[in-house]
Amino acid sequence: MADQNVTAGVSRRALLTAVLAGGATLAGSELAAAQDADAGDDTVKLVRQLTGKVPSESPRVHLTMPRVFPNGYIVPLTLDIDTAMSETDHVSEVRVLAPRNPIIDIATFRFAPGRSQPRVSTRIRLAEPQFVLAVAEMNGGALLMTKAWVEVATNGCS
């Protein structure tokens, strides 16, 4: 009978896999943080160019999109704005922008106080990986903004 040497612990392959996965995660999070920092100034400039007003990032505007989506033709988007929709506090309109698309202005949604809820669920086309912006204009003229990074594998605008 041959001696069998059983060792407790992890194999070299498992250790190497764990190290590579950890490195990829760290690199991905650093890349996303760098993209977010670069996009901050560019998005404010873009919205200012399109509207003539300076937007402020707000937790009241919720834009939900998948971080990674395989097809740029049908990317799901859900938009929800926290507001009472009263005469004194309501959203007038929300614009959805995709700065790297051939046509930047993707959609505009208008809401009436007391008659509608500021919620939208739809699908949009994206040309390439990019930040999608949602800019809500409140009844007082203030612009509230949020953005979501979406990676698409195929060009949905060709």
N, C-alpha and C positions, 0 to 999 in steps of 0.2 A: 504494500500500500504506500502510495506517495503521501508525503506530508502536505497537508493543505494549510496554507498560511492565510488566515482570515484577518483582515485589518478593519478596524472601526474608523470611520471618517469618510471623507469625500475623495473621489478619484481626481486625477489631474484634469480629465476632460470636464468634469462637473465644475471644478474650480475655475478653469479657463472660461467656460461658458458663463459663469456668474460674473467674472471680472469683465468680460466683453459686454454683457448685458448692462451692467452698472455703468460702464463707460459710455455706452450708447445713450442711456437714459440721461446721464449728466450732460453730454454734448447736446442732446435734444433740448433739454431745459435751458441751457445757456443760449442756444440758437433762438429759441422762442423768446427769451428775455431780451436779447439783442434786437430781434425784429419788433417787439413791442415798444422798446425805447425809440427806435428809428421811426416807427409808424406814428407815434404820438404827435410829433411836430408836423409831419406831413398831413395827417388827417385833419388837424386843426386848420392848417393853411388851405386845404382843399375845401372844407366846409365854409370857411370865410370867403373864398373865391366864389363859391356857388350861391351863398346866401347874403353875403355882406355883413354877417354877424359872427361873433366868436362863440363857439359852443363850449359847454363845460361838461366833463364826464359826470355821469349821474348814476347812482344805484337805483333810481326810479325806472330806468329804461332797461328792460330785460330782453336780450337778443339771444336766442338759443339756436345753435347750429352745430352739426357734427364737426369735430376737430379734423377728422379725416373722412373723405367721402370718395368712392372710386370713380364717380361719374360727374362731370361738370355740367351735364344737361339738366339734372333734376335734384339739385341740392335743397334739402328741406330747411325751412326757416320758420321760426315761431317768434313772435314779437308781442310783448306785453308791457304796458306802461302803468305804473302805480299812480293813480289819480282818482279823485272822487267823481270826476266828470260833471261837476256842478258849474253854475255860471261863473263862479269865482276861481275855480281850479279845474281846468280841463286842457286836453291836448287838441290843438287845432289840426295839425297834420304831422305825419311821420314820413320821412324820406329814407329809402334804403339805397345805399351807394356801394358800388364795387369799383374802386379806383383803377384796377388793372383790367377791367372789361373795356371793349371797344366803345360801348355806351355806358358811362359811369352811373347815371341815374337809372336805377333798376325799377323802382316803384315808388309811388306816392299814395299814401292812405290818408283820407280826411275823416274826421270824427265830429259829431255834433254833441254838445253837452246835453245830458239828460236823455239822450236817445240811443246812444251806442256805447259799447265798452271798447276801450282801446286795446284790442287783441286781434292778432292776425296770424294765420297759419297758411303757408303757401310753399311753393317750390320755385327756385330761381336758377338761372344759368350763371356759371362762373367760367371765365376764360383760363384762369390759372390760380395757383395758391395765392391767397391774399387776405387782408383784413376786410371784412364786410362791415359797413357802418350803418347805424340806425340813428337818425337825427330827428328828435321830436321837438316841434315848436309848440310851446305852451301859450295859453291865451294872453299872457302878459308880454309875449314876444321873446322870452328866454328860449335858448336852444339847449336841449339836453341831449347828450350823445353817449353811445356805447359802441363797442366794436367786438367782433369775434373773428379769430383766425380760422381759416378753413383751407385744408390741403385737398386739392382735387387732382386726380391722376390724369384725367382727359379734359381737353378743351371743350367746353360746352357752348362756345360762341362762334364756332367755325362754320 
